[in-house]
Amino acid sequence: MSVCWSVCSPDGSSAQPHQVVAVVGDAVTLPCSLEDRTRFDDSPTVEWTRPDLEPKAALVYRDNSEVFEMKHQRFEFRTSLFHSEVKDGNVSLRISNVQLSDAGMFYCLKIPKEEGRLRMENSTVELVVVSVSDPKISMVAVQSGAVMVECAASCWLPKPEMKILDDQGRTLTAEKTETEEPNGCITVRQKVVLQNSTGRFTCRAELLQFNHSRSAQIHITVGFLWSGPHIASICAVEALVFVALFALWHLFGMKCPRPGGNPPTYPPNSSKTNSRFTETKG
């Protein structure tokens, strides 16, 4: 799903750049139109440029077609115009699969065919790229009656504000860590240890300046609190007791004669056999 915000200058002046905010992976449209249609025919020359790149062109449109060889390789197969609307004055730039590196100032140059660059129109759009993801919340029992809840928001830019909330909407005091990823985005984690707490807990990450937030929830039940390491310890003790009892039974049970059982037998060469033979012979 595409998420995009557009913020124009407060006074609506074209001298101030439009600001467009897009999310990594989405498509975004940078607005631009022909202000004086009478100066342009149905196939105007349009150049979308990024002054910080070399070559600078994000897209060049001339004689009813794109000039692909002038496009910076960063924008290959990702930038286009709305070709059917160019004749109506819409020369907005569409960027697909937005990347963090797309952030910056874009210039829309509209060059009249007859008058050339001396009378071209120029407008500016600032593209702000944010990176967001759905936060993850997890829990693990750490001791009797206690559970650790961890919240993680991976690869956000700018850095989000993160909160762990209880089912009353109260913010819990949590331990925080931040990691900067190789591509420049930031992963934020929080964890809190809860004692004998049950109910629904929420992990929320938000970009306050863009009024954008995402959240995840988890439900802790009484049963989970009794399924932690202390239960494993009890099971281990019971297993050891069972093994000890079995060993004692095996050790002593084999030595005790069964009631009413047959008397023990002896090998033919034993002393008991020789003694009986001698007595019979005499």
Residue frames relative to the residue before (quaternion, step in Angstrom):
aa qw qx qy qz dx dy dz
M 1.0000 0.0000 0.0000 0.0000 0.00 0.00 0.00
S 0.3871 -0.7361 0.5107 0.2182 3.56 -0.85 0.97
V 0.0727 -0.7725 0.6305 0.0205 3.52 -1.01 0.94
C 0.1528 0.7965 -0.5637 0.1564 3.58 -0.62 1.07
W 0.1214 -0.7588 0.6357 0.0731 3.52 -1.12 0.76
S 0.1109 -0.7798 0.6120 0.0712 3.60 -1.08 0.65
V 0.0539 -0.7987 0.5991 -0.0158 3.54 -0.80 1.06
C 0.1953 -0.7849 0.5793 0.1008 3.58 -0.65 1.10
S 0.6516 -0.4921 0.3850 0.4302 3.52 -1.27 0.19
P 0.6305 -0.5913 0.3441 0.3665 3.59 -1.03 0.77
D 0.7555 0.3839 -0.2212 0.4825 3.58 0.95 -0.77
G 0.4993 -0.6831 0.4111 0.3391 3.59 1.29 0.05
S 0.4257 0.7228 -0.4560 0.2974 3.58 1.23 0.13
S 0.4580 -0.6866 0.4949 0.2718 3.55 -1.00 0.85
A 0.5406 0.6204 -0.4050 0.3985 3.58 1.26 -0.28
Q 0.6718 0.4405 -0.2855 0.5226 3.54 1.15 -0.57
P 0.4759 -0.6839 0.4585 0.3093 3.62 -0.89 0.82
H 0.4638 -0.5988 0.5656 0.3261 3.49 -1.22 0.57
Q 0.1986 -0.7421 0.6222 0.1511 3.55 -1.21 0.54
V 0.0529 -0.7870 0.6145 -0.0143 3.53 -0.76 1.09
V 0.1747 -0.7833 0.5926 0.0692 3.55 -0.88 1.00
A 0.0043 -0.8039 0.5936 -0.0375 3.56 -0.84 1.01
V 0.4214 -0.6942 0.5342 0.2348 3.51 -1.26 0.55
V 0.5867 -0.5866 0.4302 0.3558 3.56 -1.04 0.83
G 0.7916 0.2951 -0.2430 0.4766 3.55 -0.94 0.98
D 0.6401 0.5132 -0.3268 0.4692 3.58 1.22 -0.36
A 0.4494 -0.6159 0.5509 0.3396 3.54 -1.38 -0.10
V 0.0824 -0.7984 0.5963 0.0166 3.57 -1.10 0.70
T 0.2482 -0.7538 0.5905 0.1462 3.55 -1.19 0.60
L 0.2134 -0.7504 0.6152 0.1133 3.56 -0.84 1.05
P 0.3395 -0.7978 0.4573 0.1976 3.61 -0.38 1.18
C 0.1865 0.7434 -0.6314 0.1178 3.52 -1.14 0.76
S 0.0339 0.7997 -0.5972 0.0515 3.58 -0.95 0.85
L 0.5497 -0.5906 0.4764 0.3493 3.54 -1.28 0.42
E 0.3349 -0.7832 0.4921 0.1796 3.56 -0.53 1.19
D 0.7734 0.1736 -0.0922 0.6027 3.59 1.01 -0.79
R 0.2393 -0.8220 0.5015 0.1248 3.55 0.06 1.31
T 0.5992 0.6003 -0.3687 0.3804 3.60 1.06 -0.60
R 0.6707 0.5053 -0.2949 0.4560 3.60 1.15 -0.46
F 0.7228 0.3917 -0.2211 0.5246 3.56 1.29 -0.18
D 0.3593 -0.6893 0.5755 0.2541 3.53 -1.14 0.63
D 0.7448 -0.4124 0.2772 0.4453 3.59 -1.23 -0.26
S 0.7565 0.2897 -0.1894 0.5549 3.61 1.23 -0.15
P 0.0254 -0.8315 0.5548 -0.0103 3.60 0.42 1.19
T 0.4315 -0.6353 0.5593 0.3119 3.54 -1.29 0.29
V 0.0220 -0.8015 0.5954 -0.0512 3.55 -0.73 1.14
E 0.0372 -0.7840 0.6196 0.0021 3.54 -0.96 0.94
W 0.1314 -0.7494 0.6462 0.0592 3.52 -0.84 1.08
T 0.0052 0.8360 -0.5451 0.0630 3.58 -0.56 1.16
R 0.2158 -0.7055 0.6549 0.1639 3.50 -1.40 0.39
P 0.3617 -0.7898 0.4460 0.2157 3.62 -0.28 1.20
D 0.6673 0.5112 -0.3106 0.4437 3.61 1.15 -0.45
L 0.6582 0.4860 -0.3141 0.4815 3.62 1.26 0.00
E 0.1100 -0.7673 0.6252 0.0908 3.52 -1.32 0.34
P 0.4177 -0.2967 -0.8116 0.2806 1.60 -1.02 2.27
K 0.5711 -0.6643 0.3942 0.2778 3.53 -1.18 0.65
A 0.6002 0.6331 -0.3569 0.3340 3.59 1.11 -0.53
A 0.2327 -0.7194 0.6391 0.1410 3.50 -1.05 0.94
L 0.7661 -0.1283 0.0748 0.6253 3.56 1.26 -0.53
V 0.0753 -0.7586 0.6456 0.0452 3.55 -1.10 0.81
Y 0.0842 -0.7873 0.6108 0.0002 3.56 -0.82 1.09
R 0.1565 0.7863 -0.5732 0.1694 3.55 -0.61 1.16
D 0.8482 0.0481 -0.0667 0.5232 3.57 -0.98 0.91
N 0.7118 -0.5082 0.2365 0.4232 3.53 0.86 1.11
S 0.7545 0.2968 -0.2250 0.5404 3.61 1.09 0.45
E 0.5407 -0.6076 0.4721 0.3400 3.52 -1.28 0.41
V 0.3084 -0.7040 0.6078 0.1994 3.54 -1.22 0.66
F 0.2217 -0.8485 0.4663 0.1161 3.54 0.20 1.31
E 0.6505 0.5509 -0.3373 0.3994 3.60 0.97 -0.72
M 0.6520 0.5062 -0.3199 0.4651 3.60 1.23 -0.29
K 0.5609 0.6366 -0.3770 0.3715 3.59 1.24 -0.28
H 0.4896 -0.6347 0.5103 0.3115 3.56 -1.04 0.81
Q 0.5636 -0.6487 0.3955 0.3243 3.57 -0.95 0.93
R 0.5464 0.6195 -0.3981 0.3990 3.59 1.17 -0.45
F 0.7612 0.3738 -0.1885 0.4953 3.58 1.11 -0.69
E 0.3394 0.7539 -0.5036 0.2505 3.60 1.20 0.18
F 0.8557 0.0662 -0.1104 0.5011 3.53 -0.97 1.05
R 0.6750 0.4967 -0.3070 0.4510 3.63 1.17 0.25
T 0.7441 0.3434 -0.2290 0.5253 3.64 1.15 -0.27
S 0.1057 0.7829 -0.6048 0.1005 3.55 -1.10 0.76
L 0.3840 -0.6598 0.5829 0.2783 3.53 -1.37 0.21
F 0.4835 -0.5855 0.5368 0.3678 3.53 -1.34 0.09
H 0.2666 -0.8482 0.4298 0.1572 3.53 0.37 1.33
S 0.6735 0.5033 -0.3130 0.4416 3.59 0.93 -0.78
E 0.7168 0.4440 -0.2488 0.4766 3.60 1.21 -0.35
V 0.4254 0.7140 -0.4659 0.3035 3.59 1.26 -0.07
K 0.6524 0.5315 -0.3172 0.4373 3.58 0.93 -0.85
D 0.6811 0.4595 -0.2800 0.4965 3.58 1.23 -0.43
G 0.6384 -0.5683 0.3119 0.4149 3.57 1.30 0.15
N 0.5648 0.5809 -0.4015 0.4269 3.61 1.23 0.03
V 0.0611 0.7998 -0.5913 0.0837 3.57 -0.45 1.23
S 0.1956 0.8023 -0.5314 0.1887 3.57 1.08 0.78
L 0.3696 -0.7273 0.5436 0.1971 3.53 -1.17 0.72
R 0.1733 -0.7668 0.6108 0.0948 3.55 -0.89 0.99
I 0.0912 -0.7754 0.6242 0.0270 3.56 -0.88 1.03
S 0.1890 -0.7855 0.5814 0.0955 3.57 -0.73 1.06
N 0.8328 0.1721 -0.1454 0.5056 3.54 -1.31 0.45
V 0.0497 -0.8487 0.5265 -0.0040 3.55 0.73 1.13
Q 0.1543 -0.7837 0.5992 0.0549 3.54 -1.05 0.91
L 0.6541 -0.5181 0.3685 0.4097 3.56 -1.21 0.44
S 0.6602 0.5278 -0.3045 0.4391 3.56 1.04 -0.76
D 0.5551 0.6109 -0.3997 0.3986 3.64 1.21 -0.16
A 0.5069 0.6728 -0.4234 0.3333 3.60 1.19 -0.38
G 0.5014 0.6423 -0.4792 0.3263 3.57 -0.98 0.85
M 0.6438 -0.5132 0.4077 0.3950 3.54 -1.36 -0.19
F 0.1146 -0.7692 0.6271 0.0437 3.55 -0.98 0.95
Y 0.1906 -0.7738 0.5958 0.0996 3.56 -1.03 0.85
C 0.2012 -0.7588 0.6117 0.0973 3.53 -0.95 0.99
L 0.0725 -0.8065 0.5867 -0.0077 3.58 -0.41 1.26
K 0.0833 -0.7875 0.6106 0.0088 3.56 -0.74 1.13
I 0.1008 -0.8428 0.5284 -0.0195 3.53 -0.34 1.30
P 0.3575 -0.7310 0.5355 0.2258 3.63 -0.59 1.09
K 0.5491 -0.6526 0.4172 0.3139 3.56 -0.97 0.89
E 0.7377 0.4236 -0.2298 0.4728 3.57 0.93 -0.89
E 0.7607 0.4162 -0.2132 0.4501 3.58 0.93 -0.85
G 0.3636 -0.7674 0.4673 0.2461 3.58 1.21 -0.41
R 0.7958 -0.3650 0.2299 0.4250 3.52 -1.36 -0.19
L 0.5545 0.6210 -0.4043 0.3787 3.60 1.13 -0.41
R 0.7802 0.2631 -0.1474 0.5480 3.60 1.13 -0.54
M 0.3290 0.7713 -0.4965 0.2245 3.57 1.11 0.52
E 0.3990 -0.6703 0.5702 0.2577 3.53 -1.31 0.44
N 0.0940 -0.8034 0.5879 0.0023 3.53 -1.03 0.85
S 0.0576 0.7756 -0.6273 0.0402 3.58 -0.88 0.95
T 0.2944 -0.7749 0.5472 0.1161 3.54 -1.18 0.68
V 0.0630 -0.7702 0.6344 0.0174 3.52 -1.07 0.85
E 0.2104 -0.7571 0.6055 0.1264 3.55 -0.93 0.92
L 0.1757 -0.7810 0.5938 0.0809 3.54 -0.76 1.09
V 0.1069 -0.7645 0.6351 0.0277 3.53 -0.76 1.13
V 0.1438 -0.8048 0.5740 0.0477 3.57 -0.70 1.10
V 0.0812 -0.7796 0.6203 0.0308 3.53 -0.88 0.99
S 0.2374 -0.7456 0.6070 0.1391 3.51 -1.23 0.60
V 0.0507 0.7914 -0.6048 0.0729 3.57 -0.77 1.05
S 0.0360 -0.7677 0.6386 0.0401 3.53 -1.30 0.34
D 0.5799 -0.5616 0.4432 0.3897 3.55 -1.24 0.31
P 0.4134 -0.7122 0.5005 0.2672 3.62 -0.73 0.97
K 0.2817 -0.7325 0.5970 0.1667 3.53 -1.28 0.52
I 0.0808 -0.7825 0.6166 0.0319 3.55 -1.00 0.86
S 0.0139 0.7979 -0.5995 0.0615 3.56 -0.92 0.95
M 0.1544 -0.7823 0.5955 0.0979 3.57 -1.27 0.28
V 0.0169 -0.7717 0.6357 0.0074 3.52 -1.26 0.55
A 0.4464 -0.6731 0.5192 0.2795 3.57 -1.00 0.84
V 0.1838 -0.8142 0.5457 0.0734 3.59 -0.85 0.97
Q 0.7771 -0.0930 0.0537 0.6202 3.60 1.19 -0.50
S 0.7523 -0.3969 0.2517 0.4616 3.55 -1.29 0.11
G 0.8589 0.0796 -0.0896 0.4979 3.55 -0.72 1.14
A 0.6830 0.4541 -0.2912 0.4925 3.64 1.23 0.04
V 0.0621 -0.7848 0.6165 0.0137 3.53 -1.12 0.72
M 0.2832 -0.7434 0.5814 0.1708 3.57 -1.08 0.77
V 0.1593 -0.7716 0.6125 0.0638 3.56 -0.81 1.08
E 0.0721 -0.8020 0.5929 0.0073 3.59 -0.80 1.04
C 0.1315 -0.7727 0.6198 0.0382 3.53 -1.02 0.93
A 0.0028 -0.8065 0.5903 -0.0333 3.59 -0.90 0.93
A 0.0788 -0.7590 0.6457 0.0297 3.54 -1.02 0.94
S 0.1944 -0.8395 0.5032 0.0651 3.57 -0.29 1.29
C 0.8836 0.0064 -0.0304 0.4672 3.52 -1.11 0.94
W 0.2605 0.7308 -0.5768 0.2557 3.55 0.39 1.30
L 0.0738 0.7620 -0.6427 0.0309 3.52 -1.23 0.57
P 0.4547 -0.2847 -0.8231 0.1863 1.49 -1.39 2.07
K 0.7267 -0.4224 0.3020 0.4498 3.54 -1.33 0.11
P 0.3527 -0.7616 0.5014 0.2100 3.58 -0.78 0.95
E 0.4353 -0.5905 0.5898 0.3377 3.49 -1.37 0.20
M 0.0982 -0.8162 0.5690 0.0209 3.57 -0.79 1.03
K 0.0191 -0.7837 0.6207 -0.0141 3.54 -1.12 0.80
I 0.1883 -0.7037 0.6658 0.1613 3.50 -1.32 0.53
L 0.1052 -0.8277 0.5512 -0.0047 3.56 -0.58 1.19
D 0.3790 -0.6914 0.5548 0.2656 3.56 -1.13 0.64
D 0.7136 -0.4775 0.2904 0.4225 3.58 -1.25 0.06
Q 0.6237 0.4972 -0.3481 0.4925 3.57 1.32 0.06
G 0.5505 -0.6361 0.3779 0.3868 3.57 1.32 0.07
R 0.4877 0.6625 -0.4343 0.3668 3.58 1.24 0.24
T 0.4334 -0.6978 0.5137 0.2478 3.55 -1.02 0.88
L 0.2769 -0.7699 0.5569 0.1427 3.56 -0.81 1.04
T 0.4743 -0.6517 0.5113 0.2980 3.57 -1.08 0.74
A 0.0096 0.8327 -0.5477 0.0811 3.56 -0.57 1.17
E 0.4898 -0.6171 0.5278 0.3174 3.53 -1.30 0.43
K 0.1750 -0.8222 0.5398 0.0438 3.58 -0.79 1.07
T 0.0065 -0.7610 0.6484 0.0187 3.54 -1.23 0.68
E 0.1274 -0.7813 0.6080 0.0609 3.57 -1.14 0.68
T 0.0716 -0.7892 0.6098 0.0143 3.56 -1.03 0.86
E 0.2670 -0.7517 0.5799 0.1652 3.58 -0.83 0.97
E 0.3349 -0.7621 0.5277 0.1690 3.56 -0.71 1.13
P 0.6835 -0.5088 0.3266 0.4090 3.62 -1.20 0.42
N 0.7101 0.4480 -0.2708 0.4709 3.63 1.04 -0.65
G 0.6626 -0.5514 0.2942 0.4128 3.57 1.27 0.20
C 0.5884 0.5618 -0.3901 0.4313 3.61 1.17 -0.28
I 0.3886 -0.7336 0.5280 0.1789 3.55 -1.28 0.36
T 0.1951 -0.7491 0.6233 0.1106 3.54 -1.04 0.89
V 0.1260 -0.8026 0.5829 0.0150 3.54 -0.76 1.13
R 0.0426 -0.7896 0.6121 0.0048 3.55 -1.01 0.88
Q 0.0387 -0.7589 0.6490 0.0367 3.53 -1.24 0.62
K 0.0066 0.7868 -0.6171 -0.0100 3.54 -1.13 0.62
V 0.0547 -0.7833 0.6191 -0.0112 3.52 -1.14 0.77
V 0.3021 -0.7356 0.5795 0.1787 3.57 -1.06 0.82
L 0.1509 -0.8007 0.5786 0.0382 3.55 -0.75 1.13
Q 0.2548 -0.7658 0.5761 0.1291 3.56 -0.97 0.92
N 0.8541 -0.1123 0.0457 0.5058 3.55 -0.74 1.15
S 0.4181 0.7018 -0.4658 0.3403 3.57 0.98 0.85
T 0.0361 -0.7770 0.6283 0.0093 3.54 -0.99 0.87
G 0.5092 0.6415 -0.4760 0.3202 3.54 -1.29 0.29
R 0.6364 -0.5273 0.4126 0.3830 3.53 -1.35 -0.25
F 0.0869 -0.7890 0.6080 0.0163 3.55 -0.91 1.00
T 0.2228 -0.7983 0.5558 0.0651 3.56 -1.00 0.94
C 0.1902 -0.7281 0.6494 0.1097 3.52 -1.11 0.86
R 0.0006 0.8183 -0.5725 0.0514 3.58 -0.61 1.15
A 0.0591 -0.7569 0.6506 0.0193 3.55 -0.99 0.97
E 0.0492 0.8293 -0.5507 0.0811 3.57 -0.82 0.94
L 0.2869 -0.6905 0.6397 0.1780 3.49 -1.34 0.60
L 0.2966 -0.8096 0.4801 0.1614 3.54 -0.08 1.30
Q 0.6660 0.5294 -0.3183 0.4181 3.59 0.96 -0.82
F 0.7419 0.3426 -0.2120 0.5360 3.58 1.23 -0.39
N 0.3931 -0.7458 0.4580 0.2820 3.57 1.31 0.14
H 0.5007 0.6313 -0.4204 0.4172 3.55 0.98 0.92
S 0.0722 0.8007 -0.5900 0.0752 3.57 -0.89 0.93
R 0.0989 -0.7502 0.6487 0.0808 3.52 -1.32 0.45
S 0.0743 -0.8198 0.5678 -0.0057 3.55 -1.07 0.71
A 0.1273 -0.7445 0.6490 0.0912 3.52 -1.39 0.33
Q 0.2025 -0.7968 0.5627 0.0867 3.56 -1.12 0.67
I 0.0804 -0.7628 0.6393 0.0543 3.51 -1.31 0.48
H 0.2497 -0.7709 0.5714 0.1297 3.58 -1.09 0.71
I 0.1772 -0.7800 0.5955 0.0740 3.56 -0.77 1.09
T 0.1554 -0.8002 0.5768 0.0538 3.56 -0.74 1.10
V 0.6540 -0.4961 0.3857 0.4213 3.55 -1.29 0.30
G 0.6207 0.5726 -0.3378 0.4156 3.57 1.01 -0.79
F 0.6455 0.5210 -0.3384 0.4443 3.57 1.01 -0.75
L 0.6295 0.5482 -0.3437 0.4302 3.58 1.01 -0.75
W 0.7222 0.4011 -0.2384 0.5106 3.58 1.20 -0.52
S 0.6282 0.5212 -0.3471 0.4618 3.57 1.17 0.39
G 0.4615 0.7207 -0.4092 0.3164 3.55 1.25 0.38
P 0.8152 -0.2690 0.1859 0.4781 3.59 -1.28 -0.42
H 0.6247 0.5500 -0.3713 0.4117 3.61 1.02 -0.67
I 0.6189 0.5177 -0.3458 0.4789 3.60 1.08 -0.60
A 0.6310 0.5217 -0.3324 0.4682 3.56 1.02 -0.77
S 0.6339 0.5265 -0.3323 0.4588 3.59 1.03 -0.75
I 0.6410 0.5203 -0.3232 0.4626 3.58 0.96 -0.86
C 0.6543 0.5075 -0.3117 0.4660 3.57 0.94 -0.87
A 0.6461 0.5223 -0.3227 0.4535 3.58 1.00 -0.80
V 0.6444 0.5104 -0.3204 0.4706 3.60 0.99 -0.83
E 0.6472 0.5141 -0.3229 0.4610 3.58 0.93 -0.86
A 0.6459 0.5178 -0.3247 0.4574 3.57 0.98 -0.77
L 0.6528 0.5080 -0.3190 0.4626 3.59 0.99 -0.81
V 0.6331 0.5224 -0.3296 0.4666 3.59 1.01 -0.80
F 0.6437 0.5216 -0.3218 0.4583 3.58 0.95 -0.83
V 0.6602 0.5002 -0.3119 0.4655 3.59 0.92 -0.89
A 0.6513 0.5174 -0.3232 0.4513 3.60 0.97 -0.84
L 0.6594 0.5028 -0.3093 0.4656 3.60 0.93 -0.85
F 0.6429 0.5142 -0.3264 0.4645 3.57 0.99 -0.78
A 0.6477 0.5198 -0.3214 0.4550 3.58 0.99 -0.81
L 0.6519 0.5070 -0.3145 0.4680 3.59 0.99 -0.82
W 0.6388 0.5199 -0.3251 0.4647 3.58 0.97 -0.80
H 0.6668 0.5057 -0.2999 0.4580 3.54 0.96 -0.93
L 0.6826 0.5063 -0.2920 0.4387 3.59 0.99 -0.85
F 0.7888 0.3278 -0.1655 0.4929 3.59 0.76 -1.01
G 0.6160 0.5770 -0.3538 0.4031 3.58 1.03 -0.62
M 0.6508 0.5193 -0.3188 0.4529 3.59 1.08 -0.64
K 0.6926 0.4893 -0.2858 0.4464 3.62 1.12 -0.58
C 0.6624 0.5087 -0.3162 0.4499 3.63 1.07 -0.55
P 0.3993 -0.7113 0.5152 0.2632 3.69 -0.79 0.97
R 0.4867 -0.6541 0.4959 0.2987 3.48 -1.13 0.67
P 0.5383 -0.6247 0.4456 0.3484 3.68 -0.93 0.72
G 0.8308 0.1753 -0.1508 0.5062 3.59 -0.95 1.01
G 0.4663 0.6995 -0.4354 0.3220 3.54 1.21 0.23
N 0.6519 -0.5012 0.3889 0.4154 3.61 -1.26 0.13
P 0.5346 -0.6084 0.4656 0.3567 3.59 -1.14 0.61
P 0.6211 -0.5631 0.3801 0.3908 3.55 -1.14 0.50
T 0.3077 -0.7312 0.5830 0.1758 3.59 -1.11 0.63
Y 0.2421 -0.7747 0.5731 0.1131 3.52 -1.21 0.59
P 0.5799 -0.5835 0.4307 0.3710 3.57 -1.09 0.49
P 0.6689 -0.5332 0.3391 0.3914 3.61 -1.16 0.54
N 0.7453 0.4107 -0.2241 0.4749 3.63 0.95 -0.75
S 0.4342 0.7142 -0.4675 0.2880 3.56 1.19 0.16
S 0.6645 -0.5227 0.3681 0.3868 3.57 -1.26 0.39
K 0.6098 0.5653 -0.3561 0.4264 3.60 1.06 -0.67
T 0.6597 0.5087 -0.3071 0.4601 3.63 0.95 -0.86
N 0.6645 0.5109 -0.3005 0.4551 3.62 0.88 -0.95
S 0.6373 0.5352 -0.3357 0.4413 3.58 1.03 -0.75
R 0.6710 0.4945 -0.3076 0.4588 3.60 0.89 -0.84
F 0.6296 0.5427 -0.3280 0.4490 3.60 1.08 -0.79
T 0.6579 0.5185 -0.3082 0.4510 3.56 0.94 -0.82
E 0.6676 0.5059 -0.3092 0.4504 3.56 0.93 -0.85
T 0.6511 0.5175 -0.3166 0.4560 3.62 0.97 -0.77
K 0.6525 0.5309 -0.3042 0.4470 3.53 0.99 -0.88
G 0.6693 0.4956 -0.3048 0.4621 3.64 0.92 -0.71
